Amino acid sequence: MSAFLTTVLTFPTVLWSVLLAACGAYWALTAAGLLHSGDDGGVEDAGVLARAGLGGVPASVVLTALTLSGWLASYFAHLLLLPAVSGSARALVGLAVLLGSLAVATAVTRALLRPLRAVAARVSPPAARPLAGRVGTVTSPHVDETSGRAAVEDGGAGLILEVRAQPPDRPRRGDRIVILSHDRATNTYAVTSEDRFDA
C-alpha cells in the first residue's frame, strides 16, 4: 500500500490523482442529485473537446474517461520508470511521463468514444417541439439563469428539460413552472414560476 500511495501522491501521477478525485466528486454529487450531468462545461469546453476529436458525448463523460485513462497510464509508467531515476533527471522523466500519459489518454479516450457516440445518437432527445405554455415541475434543487431541470408531461413518457429562469425568479425542487420559450443554440427553455405567470 505504501508504494501505491507514494506513486499516486507524487509528481507526475499526483496531478492525475487530483483530477480523478474531482471527477469522482462530480459523479457522487450527481448521483446525490446535487448536480446534474447537463452542468458540464458549456459550449466553450464542448468546442475544445470536439477540436481534439473528443466530441459527440457529454463533456463530463469525456473528461472522466480522459482522466481515468491518463491516471492509469501515468501510474504504471511512474511505477516502472521513476524508481530507477534520481536527481535532476527525475523531474525530466516525470515531465515526459506526464506528457506521454496525456497522449495515451487522448488516444484511449478517442477509441472508447467511438461506440459511445453511436449510443448517444440513439438516446439523444428528439427535436425540440413547441412547448410554450406547458406547465412542468422542477426536478433539480433550483432553477436560475445558468442551470435547472424540470419534468413536463407530453402525453407520453414525459420530458426532462434543461430550463432557465431569470432573477429574481428562482423556482425550487417541486415548484410548478410555465415554459415561455426555447433557445435553440443551447437547447434550453426559459421558464417562470407558475405563481408569477398567473400574477
SEROPA-955047 format. One line per 2 residues: number of its first residue (from 0); their letters; for each residue z, y, x of N, C-alpha, C. Coordinates in nm, 3 decimals. Layout:
NUM) a) Z:Y:X:Z:Y:X:Z:Y:X; ...;
This chain:
0) ms) 0.000:-0.120:0.082:0.000:0.000:0.000:0.000:0.126:0.085; 0.070:0.122:0.200:0.076:0.241:0.285:-0.062:0.276:0.339;
2) af) -0.142:0.174:0.376:-0.277:0.201:0.424:-0.362:0.263:0.314; -0.344:0.217:0.192:-0.418:0.272:0.078:-0.382:0.420:0.059;
4) lt) -0.252:0.449:0.054:-0.209:0.587:0.032:-0.252:0.678:0.146; -0.242:0.628:0.269:-0.285:0.708:0.384:-0.433:0.744:0.371;
6) tv) -0.512:0.648:0.327:-0.656:0.672:0.314:-0.686:0.771:0.203; -0.628:0.750:0.085:-0.664:0.835:-0.029:-0.603:0.974:-0.020;
8) lt) -0.502:0.993:0.067:-0.436:1.123:0.074:-0.468:1.200:0.202; -0.567:1.154:0.277:-0.608:1.228:0.397:-0.758:1.258:0.390;
10) fp) -0.798:1.359:0.466:-0.939:1.400:0.469:-1.025:1.289:0.524; -1.143:1.261:0.466:-1.209:1.335:0.358:-1.183:1.280:0.218;
12) tv) -1.123:1.160:0.209:-1.109:1.095:0.078:-1.018:1.172:-0.016; -0.924:1.249:0.039:-0.832:1.325:-0.046:-0.907:1.422:-0.139;
14) lw) -1.021:1.475:-0.093:-1.097:1.567:-0.179:-1.149:1.494:-0.302; -1.202:1.374:-0.281:-1.247:1.293:-0.394:-1.129:1.250:-0.480;
16) sv) -1.015:1.222:-0.418:-0.896:1.180:-0.494:-0.852:1.289:-0.591; -0.856:1.414:-0.545:-0.818:1.526:-0.632:-0.914:1.536:-0.751;
18) ll) -1.045:1.525:-0.722:-1.144:1.530:-0.830:-1.128:1.413:-0.927; -1.098:1.296:-0.873:-1.080:1.179:-0.958:-0.958:1.196:-1.048;
20) aa) -0.850:1.253:-0.992:-0.730:1.280:-1.072:-0.761:1.380:-1.184; -0.844:1.481:-1.154:-0.882:1.579:-1.255:-0.963:1.513:-1.367;
22) cg) -1.054:1.423:-1.329:-1.132:1.351:-1.431:-1.041:1.264:-1.517; -0.946:1.198:-1.453:-0.851:1.115:-1.530:-0.770:1.199:-1.627;
24) ay) -0.726:1.317:-1.581:-0.650:1.406:-1.669:-0.736:1.453:-1.786; -0.863:1.486:-1.758:-0.954:1.530:-1.864:-0.968:1.423:-1.972;
26) wa) -0.993:1.298:-1.930:-1.013:1.191:-2.028:-0.883:1.157:-2.101; -0.768:1.170:-2.032:-0.640:1.146:-2.100:-0.616:1.252:-2.208;
28) lt) -0.645:1.378:-2.177:-0.629:1.485:-2.276:-0.728:1.469:-2.390; -0.849:1.423:-2.358:-0.949:1.399:-2.463:-0.903:1.288:-2.556;
30) aa) -0.849:1.179:-2.498:-0.801:1.068:-2.579:-0.683:1.109:-2.666; -0.603:1.204:-2.617:-0.487:1.253:-2.693:-0.527:1.355:-2.799;
32) gl) -0.654:1.396:-2.799:-0.700:1.492:-2.898:-0.677:1.637:-2.861; -0.632:1.661:-2.738:-0.606:1.799:-2.694:-0.730:1.867:-2.640;
34) lh) -0.828:1.787:-2.600:-0.960:1.837:-2.561:-1.062:1.753:-2.633; -1.186:1.796:-2.628:-1.292:1.709:-2.680:-1.410:1.714:-2.586;
36) sg) -1.489:1.605:-2.589:-1.593:1.587:-2.488:-1.704:1.688:-2.496; -1.706:1.771:-2.601:-1.804:1.879:-2.605:-1.769:1.992:-2.511;
38) dd) -1.641:2.001:-2.469:-1.597:2.107:-2.379:-1.621:2.066:-2.235; -1.746:2.058:-2.193:-1.767:2.003:-2.060:-1.863:2.084:-1.975;
40) gg) -1.843:2.212:-1.971:-1.909:2.287:-1.867:-2.011:2.387:-1.911; -2.070:2.372:-2.030:-2.162:2.473:-2.077:-2.302:2.457:-2.021;
42) ve) -2.387:2.553:-2.058:-2.529:2.547:-2.026:-2.554:2.553:-1.877; -2.476:2.636:-1.804:-2.500:2.653:-1.660:-2.480:2.523:-1.585;
44) da) -2.365:2.453:-1.611:-2.340:2.326:-1.542:-2.444:2.223:-1.579; -2.483:2.220:-1.708:-2.585:2.123:-1.751:-2.716:2.147:-1.677;
46) gv) -2.750:2.275:-1.655:-2.873:2.307:-1.582:-2.867:2.262:-1.438; -2.753:2.283:-1.374:-2.735:2.240:-1.234:-2.748:2.088:-1.225;
48) la) -2.683:2.016:-1.315:-2.690:1.870:-1.313:-2.832:1.820:-1.339; -2.902:1.886:-1.431:-3.040:1.845:-1.461:-3.129:1.864:-1.339;
50) ra) -3.111:1.976:-1.266:-3.193:2.000:-1.146:-3.164:1.897:-1.038; -3.044:1.841:-1.039:-3.008:1.736:-0.942:-3.049:1.598:-0.990;
52) gl) -3.117:1.590:-1.105:-3.159:1.461:-1.158:-3.047:1.389:-1.229; -2.943:1.463:-1.273:-2.827:1.402:-1.335:-2.807:1.448:-1.479;
54) gg) -2.915:1.491:-1.543:-2.905:1.537:-1.681:-2.929:1.426:-1.781; -2.925:1.463:-1.910:-2.957:1.368:-2.015:-2.838:1.304:-2.083;
56) vp) -2.719:1.319:-2.026:-2.595:1.271:-2.088:-2.490:1.380:-2.072; -2.379:1.372:-2.146:-2.278:1.478:-2.135:-2.230:1.499:-1.991;
58) as) -2.208:1.626:-1.956:-2.169:1.661:-1.819:-2.038:1.593:-1.779; -1.946:1.574:-1.874:-1.819:1.509:-1.841:-1.841:1.366:-1.794;
60) vv) -1.937:1.296:-1.855:-1.968:1.158:-1.814:-2.033:1.158:-1.677; -2.127:1.251:-1.654:-2.195:1.260:-1.525:-2.095:1.288:-1.413;
62) lt) -2.008:1.387:-1.434:-1.913:1.424:-1.329:-1.812:1.313:-1.302; -1.774:1.240:-1.406:-1.681:1.127:-1.386:-1.748:1.017:-1.305;
64) al) -1.873:0.983:-1.340:-1.945:0.880:-1.265:-1.968:0.923:-1.120; -2.004:1.050:-1.101:-2.026:1.103:-0.967:-1.898:1.098:-0.884;
66) tl) -1.788:1.138:-0.945:-1.659:1.140:-0.874:-1.612:1.001:-0.838; -1.620:0.908:-0.933:-1.576:0.771:-0.905:-1.661:0.707:-0.796;
68) sg) -1.793:0.728:-0.804:-1.882:0.673:-0.701:-1.852:0.734:-0.565; -1.832:0.866:-0.562:-1.801:0.934:-0.436:-1.670:0.888:-0.378;
70) wl) -1.570:0.871:-0.465:-1.439:0.825:-0.418:-1.448:0.686:-0.355; -1.518:0.595:-0.421:-1.531:0.459:-0.368:-1.606:0.458:-0.234;
72) as) -1.717:0.535:-0.227:-1.794:0.540:-0.103:-1.711:0.600:0.009; -1.640:0.708:-0.020:-1.558:0.773:0.082:-1.442:0.684:0.125;
74) yf) -1.378:0.619:0.029:-1.262:0.535:0.060:-1.299:0.424:0.158; -1.405:0.351:0.127:-1.440:0.238:0.214:-1.495:0.283:0.349;
76) ah) -1.575:0.393:0.350:-1.623:0.444:0.478:-1.506:0.496:0.562; -1.415:0.566:0.496:-1.295:0.616:0.563:-1.214:0.501:0.623;
78) ll) -1.193:0.398:0.543:-1.113:0.283:0.586:-1.175:0.211:0.704; -1.309:0.203:0.707:-1.378:0.127:0.811:-1.404:0.208:0.938;
80) ll) -1.429:0.340:0.922:-1.473:0.419:1.037:-1.364:0.503:1.103; -1.284:0.570:1.022:-1.193:0.670:1.080:-1.076:0.615:1.161;
82) pa) -1.021:0.497:1.131:-0.911:0.448:1.214:-0.948:0.431:1.362; -1.076:0.409:1.390:-1.119:0.389:1.528:-1.151:0.519:1.600;
84) vs) -1.140:0.633:1.529:-1.176:0.763:1.587:-1.052:0.850:1.595; -1.043:0.929:1.703:-0.927:1.018:1.717:-0.973:1.152:1.774;
86) gs) -0.882:1.247:1.776:-0.910:1.378:1.834:-1.009:1.458:1.751; -1.082:1.546:1.820:-1.175:1.636:1.751:-1.290:1.560:1.685;
88) ar) -1.323:1.443:1.740:-1.431:1.364:1.682:-1.396:1.317:1.542; -1.267:1.304:1.512:-1.225:1.255:1.380:-1.267:1.352:1.269;
90) al) -1.254:1.483:1.296:-1.294:1.583:1.196:-1.444:1.576:1.171; -1.523:1.557:1.278:-1.668:1.550:1.262:-1.709:1.425:1.186;
92) vg) -1.646:1.313:1.219:-1.676:1.189:1.148:-1.631:1.200:1.003; -1.516:1.264:0.981:-1.468:1.285:0.844:-1.565:1.367:0.762;
94) la) -1.620:1.473:0.823:-1.718:1.555:0.754:-1.844:1.474:0.723; -1.887:1.391:0.818:-2.004:1.306:0.796:-1.979:1.208:0.682;
96) vl) -1.857:1.152:0.676:-1.821:1.060:0.568:-1.825:1.133:0.434; -1.774:1.256:0.432:-1.774:1.334:0.307:-1.916:1.359:0.258;
98) lg) -2.003:1.405:0.348:-2.142:1.433:0.309:-2.215:1.305:0.271; -2.190:1.199:0.347:-2.253:1.071:0.316:-2.207:1.017:0.181;
100) sl) -2.079:1.031:0.152:-2.029:0.981:0.023:-2.087:1.060:-0.093; -2.111:1.191:-0.072:-2.174:1.271:-0.176:-2.317:1.224:-0.202;
102) av) -2.390:1.194:-0.094:-2.527:1.145:-0.109:-2.529:1.010:-0.180; -2.438:0.921:-0.140:-2.431:0.789:-0.204:-2.394:0.804:-0.351;
104) at) -2.296:0.891:-0.380:-2.251:0.911:-0.518:-2.364:0.963:-0.606; -2.442:1.055:-0.552:-2.553:1.110:-0.629:-2.656:1.001:-0.661;
106) av) -2.690:0.919:-0.561:-2.788:0.812:-0.583:-2.735:0.708:-0.681; -2.608:0.669:-0.668:-2.550:0.570:-0.759:-2.543:0.624:-0.901;
108) tr) -2.504:0.751:-0.914:-2.493:0.810:-1.047:-2.629:0.820:-1.114; -2.733:0.856:-1.039:-2.869:0.858:-1.095:-2.906:0.720:-1.151;
110) al) -2.876:0.616:-1.073:-2.908:0.481:-1.117:-2.829:0.443:-1.243; -2.702:0.481:-1.248:-2.618:0.450:-1.364:-2.665:0.524:-1.489;
112) lr) -2.721:0.644:-1.471:-2.758:0.726:-1.585:-2.885:0.678:-1.655; -2.969:0.602:-1.585:-3.094:0.559:-1.648:-3.069:0.486:-1.779;
114) pl) -2.985:0.381:-1.781:-2.960:0.314:-1.910:-2.880:0.401:-2.006; -2.792:0.487:-1.953:-2.710:0.572:-2.040:-2.794:0.675:-2.114;
116) ra) -2.901:0.725:-2.050:-2.988:0.822:-2.117:-3.052:0.761:-2.242; -3.094:0.635:-2.231:-3.156:0.568:-2.347:-3.055:0.554:-2.460;
118) va) -2.930:0.519:-2.425:-2.825:0.506:-2.526:-2.796:0.642:-2.588; -2.785:0.746:-2.504:-2.756:0.880:-2.554:-2.865:0.929:-2.648;
120) ar) -2.990:0.896:-2.618:-3.100:0.938:-2.704:-3.092:0.871:-2.841; -3.046:0.744:-2.842:-3.037:0.672:-2.970:-2.922:0.723:-3.057;
122) vs) -2.813:0.768:-2.992:-2.696:0.810:-3.070:-2.684:0.961:-3.079; -2.784:1.035:-3.031:-2.778:1.181:-3.039:-2.781:1.224:-3.184;
124) pp) -2.716:1.336:-3.217:-2.712:1.379:-3.356:-2.849:1.413:-3.409; -2.871:1.398:-3.538:-3.000:1.432:-3.596:-3.026:1.581:-3.587;
126) aa) -3.151:1.618:-3.606:-3.186:1.760:-3.602:-3.102:1.836:-3.704; -3.065:1.956:-3.663:-2.978:2.036:-3.748:-3.042:2.060:-3.884;
128) rp) -2.965:2.042:-3.990:-3.013:2.066:-4.124:-2.943:2.191:-4.179; -2.999:2.252:-4.282:-2.934:2.371:-4.338:-2.797:2.334:-4.394;
130) la) -2.693:2.391:-4.338:-2.557:2.360:-4.381:-2.480:2.485:-4.422; -2.545:2.601:-4.417:-2.475:2.725:-4.452:-2.416:2.714:-4.592;
132) gr) -2.291:2.754:-4.604:-2.222:2.749:-4.731:-2.141:2.623:-4.753; -2.166:2.519:-4.670:-2.089:2.396:-4.683:-1.944:2.419:-4.638;
134) vg) -1.852:2.344:-4.698:-1.711:2.352:-4.662:-1.676:2.230:-4.578; -1.595:2.251:-4.474:-1.551:2.142:-4.387:-1.404:2.156:-4.355;
136) tv) -1.355:2.061:-4.274:-1.214:2.059:-4.233:-1.206:2.056:-4.082; -1.124:2.142:-4.025:-1.108:2.148:-3.880:-1.044:2.020:-3.829;
138) ts) -1.105:1.958:-3.727:-1.050:1.835:-3.668:-0.997:1.856:-3.527; -1.032:1.968:-3.463:-0.978:1.999:-3.331:-0.848:2.078:-3.347;
140) ph) -0.772:2.098:-3.239:-0.646:2.173:-3.253:-0.665:2.311:-3.315; -0.777:2.375:-3.282:-0.808:2.505:-3.341:-0.958:2.533:-3.323;
142) vd) -1.004:2.640:-3.384:-1.142:2.685:-3.366:-1.138:2.830:-3.322; -1.209:2.862:-3.213:-1.220:3.000:-3.168:-1.365:3.027:-3.128;
144) et) -1.386:3.132:-3.050:-1.524:3.169:-3.018:-1.586:3.080:-2.910; -1.509:2.992:-2.848:-1.563:2.908:-2.741:-1.554:2.758:-2.769;
146) sg) -1.473:2.715:-2.864:-1.459:2.571:-2.887:-1.410:2.544:-3.028; -1.430:2.420:-3.071:-1.380:2.376:-3.200:-1.470:2.272:-3.263;
148) ra) -1.412:2.189:-3.348:-1.487:2.087:-3.421:-1.442:2.085:-3.566; -1.532:2.045:-3.653:-1.498:2.031:-3.795:-1.577:1.917:-3.855;
150) av) -1.515:1.851:-3.953:-1.582:1.744:-4.029:-1.638:1.804:-4.156; -1.765:1.770:-4.185:-1.833:1.822:-4.302:-1.894:1.706:-4.378;
152) ed) -1.869:1.699:-4.508:-1.929:1.594:-4.591:-2.076:1.627:-4.614; -2.161:1.526:-4.599:-2.305:1.548:-4.620:-2.364:1.451:-4.721;
154) gg) -2.276:1.385:-4.796:-2.325:1.287:-4.893:-2.343:1.150:-4.834; -2.319:1.136:-4.703:-2.331:1.007:-4.637:-2.203:0.975:-4.560;
156) ag) -2.221:0.945:-4.432:-2.105:0.911:-4.349:-2.027:1.034:-4.305; -2.083:1.154:-4.328:-2.016:1.276:-4.286:-2.063:1.319:-4.148;
158) li) -2.040:1.445:-4.116:-2.081:1.502:-3.987:-1.961:1.559:-3.915; -1.962:1.545:-3.783:-1.866:1.614:-3.697:-1.946:1.720:-3.622;
160) le) -1.915:1.846:-3.645:-1.993:1.956:-3.589:-1.913:2.037:-3.489; -1.984:2.091:-3.390:-1.926:2.190:-3.299:-1.929:2.324:-3.372;
162) vr) -1.812:2.384:-3.391:-1.804:2.508:-3.469:-1.736:2.617:-3.388; -1.765:2.743:-3.423:-1.708:2.859:-3.355:-1.667:2.962:-3.458;
164) aq) -1.554:3.028:-3.434:-1.504:3.133:-3.522:-1.475:3.257:-3.438; -1.502:3.371:-3.493:-1.481:3.497:-3.421:-1.340:3.550:-3.448;
166) pp) -1.274:3.602:-3.343:-1.140:3.661:-3.362:-1.145:3.771:-3.466; -1.038:3.792:-3.541:-0.908:3.725:-3.528:-0.899:3.593:-3.602;
168) dr) -1.010:3.549:-3.660:-1.011:3.421:-3.732:-0.989:3.308:-3.632; -0.892:3.220:-3.658:-0.862:3.108:-3.568:-0.811:2.990:-3.651;
170) pr) -0.901:2.926:-3.727:-0.857:2.812:-3.809:-0.796:2.702:-3.723; -0.697:2.635:-3.779:-0.628:2.527:-3.707:-0.657:2.391:-3.771;
172) rg) -0.616:2.285:-3.702:-0.642:2.150:-3.750:-0.597:2.135:-3.896; -0.687:2.082:-3.978:-0.657:2.061:-4.118:-0.699:2.176:-4.209;
174) dr) -0.725:2.295:-4.151:-0.768:2.408:-4.232:-0.911:2.386:-4.282; -0.941:2.442:-4.398:-1.077:2.435:-4.452:-1.156:2.555:-4.404;
176) iv) -1.282:2.530:-4.366:-1.370:2.635:-4.317:-1.501:2.632:-4.395; -1.573:2.745:-4.388:-1.705:2.755:-4.451:-1.808:2.784:-4.342;
178) il) -1.918:2.709:-4.341:-2.023:2.729:-4.242:-2.105:2.851:-4.279; -2.126:2.939:-4.179:-2.202:3.062:-4.202:-2.345:3.052:-4.150;
180) sh) -2.361:2.998:-4.028:-2.494:2.994:-3.967:-2.495:2.892:-3.854; -2.617:2.864:-3.804:-2.636:2.769:-3.695:-2.699:2.838:-3.576;
182) dr) -2.645:2.814:-3.457:-2.703:2.867:-3.333:-2.780:2.754:-3.266; -2.912:2.760:-3.270:-2.995:2.652:-3.217:-2.982:2.641:-3.065;
184) at) -2.959:2.752:-2.997:-2.951:2.749:-2.850:-2.834:2.664:-2.802; -2.722:2.672:-2.871:-2.602:2.597:-2.829:-2.570:2.482:-2.924;
186) nt) -2.647:2.468:-3.033:-2.622:2.367:-3.136:-2.479:2.375:-3.188; -2.434:2.498:-3.216:-2.302:2.520:-3.274:-2.316:2.595:-3.405;
188) ya) -2.213:2.589:-3.485:-2.213:2.653:-3.617:-2.106:2.760:-3.624; -2.146:2.878:-3.668:-2.050:2.986:-3.692:-1.980:2.957:-3.824;
190) vt) -1.846:2.965:-3.822:-1.769:2.936:-3.942:-1.664:3.045:-3.963; -1.606:3.042:-4.081:-1.492:3.129:-4.111:-1.395:3.049:-4.197;
192) se) -1.269:3.089:-4.194:-1.170:3.023:-4.278:-1.208:3.038:-4.425; -1.184:2.934:-4.503:-1.217:2.940:-4.645:-1.145:3.055:-4.714;
194) dr) -1.022:3.081:-4.673:-0.945:3.192:-4.732:-1.014:3.325:-4.707; -1.064:3.345:-4.583:-1.133:3.469:-4.552:-1.265:3.479:-4.628;
196) fd) -1.332:3.366:-4.640:-1.462:3.365:-4.709:-1.445:3.403:-4.855; -1.335:3.354:-4.917:-1.312:3.378:-5.060:-1.249:3.515:-5.086;
198) a) -1.200:3.580:-4.979:-1.129:3.707:-5.000:-1.224:3.817:-5.044;
